[in-house]
């Protein structure tokens, strides 16, 4: 088991997601910003390795406006060696990496422009992982999208876009996550049947919407959609409900007893855990200790 956190390290004095306004776009500004982002990413990765946090989600903002038509610069070539060195560091330290495009990536949208822009964003993020030389166990995770008043049609539309419009290199990395409002684990299992995509299991989202599956059974169902040779083991997004907030809102800091209970309940299921908890590495360090006490890492 590897445990990690997404995108931002709150201990370090740098960010790997610096950006700027579209109105101030220039190639010089782009190059300067990407240099800063990649330098900070290296520092974050080194921090994580030093602290045993071997699962990390890269920010979508490493390359500002990478999927926007304004960006015609060949940043892939310019930063090729930097990405390769980052990838070598990741591989030499046995880290696992993922990316999670923002909510505007919706493959089953009835709007063709939304689908086109979504694919462009997936191609960009997949190319980051490709430039790093990471294999297909480094994943791109998205949600099912909207239901648009007819979930069956929406599911079929997702599958059609997947099979007819997505490049193979994106399909090799793509996986779907059960969400907290529309697409339950059962719906994601349908998408898996239609596409072969593995399912990232989100425990908090499963608590929000489900079809009665106990947590262990749900995690097992998701785990069975992963092929270890090409996908790696099950990825899990773990969080807990923030008290007094809207349903599905992530907690500020890890509650140690519920996390301990989750690990006990899922004993014997191979998984890597991404903590979607607001204090990031602080909770991840606590989670590592709990997992060690149970001999899960």
C-alpha positions as CSV (number, residue, x, y, z in Angstrom):
1,X,0.0,0.0,0.0
2,X,1.1,3.5,-0.9
3,X,-0.5,6.5,0.8
4,X,-0.4,10.1,-0.5
5,X,-2.2,13.4,-1.0
6,X,-3.1,15.6,-3.9
7,X,-1.3,18.4,-5.6
8,X,-0.3,20.9,-2.9
9,X,2.3,20.6,-0.2
10,X,1.6,23.0,2.7
11,X,4.9,22.6,4.4
12,X,7.1,23.8,1.5
13,X,7.3,27.4,0.4
14,X,6.5,26.8,-3.3
15,X,3.6,25.8,-5.6
16,X,3.7,23.6,-8.6
17,X,0.4,25.1,-9.9
18,X,1.4,28.7,-10.5
19,X,-0.5,30.2,-13.4
20,X,-1.5,33.6,-14.8
21,X,-4.4,35.3,-16.6
22,X,-5.2,34.4,-20.2
23,X,-5.0,38.1,-21.0
24,X,-1.3,38.2,-20.0
25,X,-0.3,35.1,-21.9
26,X,3.1,35.1,-23.6
27,X,5.6,32.3,-24.4
28,X,8.1,34.0,-22.1
29,X,5.6,34.0,-19.3
30,X,4.7,30.4,-20.0
31,X,8.3,29.2,-20.0
32,X,9.1,31.0,-16.8
33,X,6.0,29.6,-15.0
34,X,6.5,26.0,-16.1
35,X,10.1,26.2,-15.0
36,X,9.0,27.3,-11.5
37,X,6.2,24.7,-11.4
38,X,8.5,21.8,-12.3
39,X,11.2,22.9,-9.9
40,X,8.7,23.0,-7.1
41,X,7.3,19.6,-8.1
42,X,10.8,18.2,-7.7
43,X,10.9,19.6,-4.2
44,X,7.5,18.1,-3.4
45,X,8.5,14.7,-4.7
46,X,11.7,14.7,-2.6
47,X,9.7,15.7,0.5
48,X,7.3,12.9,-0.1
49,X,10.1,10.3,-0.6
50,X,11.8,11.4,2.6
51,X,8.5,10.9,4.5
52,X,7.4,7.7,2.9
53,X,4.5,9.3,1.0
54,X,4.8,7.3,-2.2
55,X,1.4,8.2,-3.9
56,X,1.0,11.7,-5.3
57,X,-1.5,13.4,-7.6
58,X,0.0,16.0,-9.9
59,X,-1.7,19.3,-10.4
60,X,-3.5,20.0,-13.6
61,X,-1.8,23.4,-13.8
62,X,1.8,22.3,-14.3
63,X,1.6,23.8,-17.8
64,X,-0.8,26.8,-17.8
65,X,-3.3,26.8,-20.8
66,X,-1.7,23.6,-22.1
67,X,-5.0,22.5,-23.7
68,X,-6.1,26.0,-24.7
69,X,-5.8,27.1,-28.4
70,X,-3.7,30.1,-27.4
71,X,-0.9,27.8,-26.3
72,X,0.9,26.8,-29.5
73,X,4.4,26.6,-28.0
74,X,6.1,23.3,-28.1
75,X,6.5,23.0,-24.4
76,X,6.8,19.2,-24.7
77,X,10.1,19.6,-26.5
78,X,11.3,22.5,-24.4
79,X,10.9,20.6,-21.1
80,X,11.4,17.1,-22.4
81,X,14.6,16.5,-20.3
82,X,13.1,18.0,-17.2
83,X,10.0,15.8,-17.4
84,X,12.2,12.8,-18.1
85,X,14.4,13.5,-15.0
86,X,11.2,13.9,-12.9
87,X,9.9,10.6,-14.2
88,X,13.2,8.9,-13.5
89,X,13.1,10.1,-9.9
90,X,9.5,8.8,-9.5
91,X,10.4,5.4,-10.9
92,X,13.6,5.0,-9.0
93,X,11.7,5.7,-5.7
94,X,8.8,3.4,-6.6
95,X,6.3,6.2,-6.4
96,X,2.8,6.1,-7.9
97,X,1.4,9.1,-9.7
98,X,-2.1,10.2,-10.9
99,X,-3.8,13.2,-12.3
100,X,-7.4,14.3,-11.9
101,X,-8.7,16.8,-14.6
102,X,-11.1,19.4,-13.3
103,X,-14.8,19.2,-13.3
104,X,-15.1,20.8,-16.7
105,X,-13.8,17.5,-18.3
106,X,-17.1,15.8,-19.2
107,X,-17.0,13.2,-21.9
108,X,-20.7,12.6,-22.0
109,X,-21.8,16.2,-22.4
110,X,-24.4,16.8,-25.2
111,X,-22.3,19.8,-26.2
112,X,-19.7,18.8,-28.8
113,X,-17.4,21.7,-27.8
114,X,-17.3,20.5,-24.2
115,X,-16.4,17.1,-25.3
116,X,-13.7,18.4,-27.7
117,X,-12.2,20.6,-24.9
118,X,-12.4,17.7,-22.5
119,X,-10.4,15.4,-24.8
120,X,-7.8,18.1,-25.3
121,X,-7.3,18.4,-21.6
122,X,-7.0,14.6,-21.2
123,X,-4.5,14.5,-24.1
124,X,-2.4,17.2,-22.3
125,X,-2.4,15.5,-18.9
126,X,-1.7,12.1,-20.5
127,X,1.2,13.6,-22.3
128,X,2.7,14.8,-19.0
129,X,2.7,11.2,-17.8
130,X,4.1,10.0,-21.1
131,X,6.9,12.6,-21.1
132,X,7.9,11.4,-17.6
133,X,8.1,7.9,-19.0
134,X,5.6,6.5,-16.6
135,X,3.7,3.3,-17.4
136,X,0.0,2.8,-17.6
137,X,-0.3,2.3,-13.8
138,X,-0.1,6.2,-13.6
139,X,-3.7,7.1,-14.1
140,X,-6.0,9.9,-15.2
141,X,-9.2,9.9,-13.2
142,X,-12.4,11.5,-14.1
143,X,-16.1,11.4,-13.1
144,X,-18.9,9.9,-15.1
145,X,-20.3,13.4,-15.9
146,X,-23.9,14.4,-16.0
147,X,-27.1,12.3,-16.3
148,X,-28.9,15.0,-18.4
149,X,-32.3,13.5,-17.5
150,X,-31.5,10.1,-19.1
151,X,-28.6,8.3,-17.3
152,X,-28.7,5.3,-19.6
153,X,-28.2,7.5,-22.7
154,X,-25.5,9.5,-20.9
155,X,-23.7,6.2,-20.1
156,X,-23.9,5.1,-23.7
157,X,-22.7,8.5,-24.9
158,X,-19.7,8.3,-22.6
159,X,-18.8,4.9,-24.0
160,X,-19.2,6.1,-27.6
161,X,-16.9,9.0,-27.0
162,X,-14.4,6.7,-25.3
163,X,-14.3,4.2,-28.2
164,X,-14.5,6.6,-31.1
165,X,-12.7,9.8,-30.1
166,X,-10.2,9.1,-27.4
167,X,-6.6,8.4,-28.4
168,X,-5.3,5.0,-27.3
169,X,-2.6,6.6,-25.0
170,X,-5.4,8.3,-23.1
171,X,-7.6,5.2,-22.9
172,X,-4.6,3.3,-21.4
173,X,-4.6,5.7,-18.4
174,X,-8.2,6.6,-18.0
175,X,-10.3,5.5,-15.0
176,X,-13.6,6.6,-13.5
177,X,-14.5,7.5,-10.0
178,X,-17.8,7.0,-8.2
179,X,-19.1,10.5,-7.3
180,X,-21.2,11.9,-4.6
181,X,-24.3,13.0,-6.6
182,X,-24.9,11.2,-9.8
183,X,-22.7,8.2,-10.6
184,X,-22.7,5.5,-7.9
185,X,-20.4,2.5,-7.9
186,X,-23.1,0.5,-9.7
187,X,-23.2,3.1,-12.5
188,X,-19.4,3.0,-12.7
189,X,-19.5,-0.8,-13.0
190,X,-21.8,-0.2,-16.1
191,X,-19.2,2.1,-17.5
192,X,-16.5,-0.5,-16.8
193,X,-18.5,-3.1,-18.7
194,X,-18.9,-0.6,-21.6
195,X,-15.3,0.5,-21.8
196,X,-13.0,-1.7,-19.7
197,X,-12.0,1.3,-17.6
198,X,-11.0,0.5,-14.0
199,X,-12.9,2.2,-11.2
200,X,-11.3,4.4,-8.6
201,X,-13.2,3.8,-5.3
202,X,-14.1,6.9,-3.2
203,X,-15.3,5.8,0.2
204,X,-17.0,9.2,1.1
205,X,-18.8,9.3,-2.2
206,X,-20.0,5.7,-1.6
207,X,-21.4,6.8,1.7
208,X,-23.3,9.7,-0.1
209,X,-24.8,7.5,-2.8
210,X,-24.8,3.7,-3.1
211,X,-27.0,0.7,-3.8
212,X,-26.7,-0.8,-0.4
213,X,-23.2,-2.4,-0.8
214,X,-21.2,-2.6,2.5
215,X,-17.9,-0.7,2.3
216,X,-15.8,-3.9,2.0
217,X,-18.0,-5.4,-0.8
218,X,-17.9,-2.1,-2.6
219,X,-14.1,-1.9,-2.5
220,X,-13.8,-5.5,-3.7
221,X,-16.1,-4.8,-6.6
222,X,-13.9,-1.8,-7.6
223,X,-10.7,-3.8,-7.1
224,X,-11.9,-6.4,-9.5
225,X,-11.9,-3.9,-12.4
226,X,-8.1,-3.4,-12.1
227,X,-5.6,-5.5,-14.0
228,X,-2.4,-5.4,-12.0
229,X,-0.1,-5.9,-15.0
230,X,-1.4,-2.8,-16.9
231,X,-3.4,-0.8,-14.3
232,X,-1.6,-1.5,-11.1
233,X,-3.6,-2.1,-7.9
234,X,-6.8,-0.4,-6.9
235,X,-6.6,3.3,-6.3
236,X,-8.8,4.6,-3.5
237,X,-9.8,8.2,-2.7
238,X,-10.3,8.4,1.1
239,X,-12.0,11.1,3.1
240,X,-14.6,11.6,5.7
241,X,-17.6,13.9,6.0
242,X,-16.8,17.4,7.3
243,X,-19.2,17.9,10.3
244,X,-22.0,20.4,9.8
245,X,-21.1,20.9,6.1
246,X,-22.9,19.9,2.9
247,X,-23.0,16.2,2.2
248,X,-19.8,15.0,0.6
249,X,-17.6,17.9,1.8
250,X,-14.1,16.7,2.8
251,X,-12.9,16.9,6.4
252,X,-10.2,19.3,7.4
253,X,-7.9,16.8,9.2
254,X,-7.9,13.0,9.4
255,X,-10.0,11.4,12.0
256,X,-7.7,8.5,13.1
257,X,-10.3,6.1,14.4
258,X,-12.5,6.0,11.2
259,X,-9.4,5.6,9.0
260,X,-8.2,2.8,11.2
261,X,-11.6,1.2,10.9
262,X,-11.6,1.6,7.1
263,X,-8.2,-0.2,6.9
264,X,-9.4,-3.0,9.1
265,X,-12.6,-3.4,7.1
266,X,-10.7,-3.6,3.8
267,X,-7.9,-5.9,5.1
268,X,-6.6,-8.2,2.4
269,X,-7.6,-5.8,-0.5
270,X,-4.5,-4.4,-2.2
271,X,-4.9,-0.7,-2.7
272,X,-3.1,2.6,-2.8
273,X,-4.8,5.4,-0.9
274,X,-5.1,9.1,-1.9
275,X,-6.2,11.2,1.1
276,X,-8.6,13.9,-0.1
277,X,-8.2,15.8,3.2
278,X,-7.7,19.5,3.4
279,X,-4.5,19.6,5.5
280,X,-2.7,17.4,2.9
281,X,0.6,16.0,4.0
282,X,-0.1,16.5,7.7
283,X,-2.9,14.0,7.6
284,X,-1.0,11.7,5.2
285,X,1.8,11.4,7.7
286,X,-0.7,10.4,10.4
287,X,-2.3,7.9,8.0
288,X,1.1,6.3,7.3
289,X,1.6,5.6,11.0
290,X,-1.9,4.1,11.3
291,X,-1.3,1.8,8.3
292,X,2.1,0.8,9.7
293,X,0.5,-0.2,13.0
294,X,-1.8,-2.5,11.0
295,X,1.1,-3.8,8.8
296,X,-0.6,-2.4,5.7
297,X,2.6,-0.6,4.5
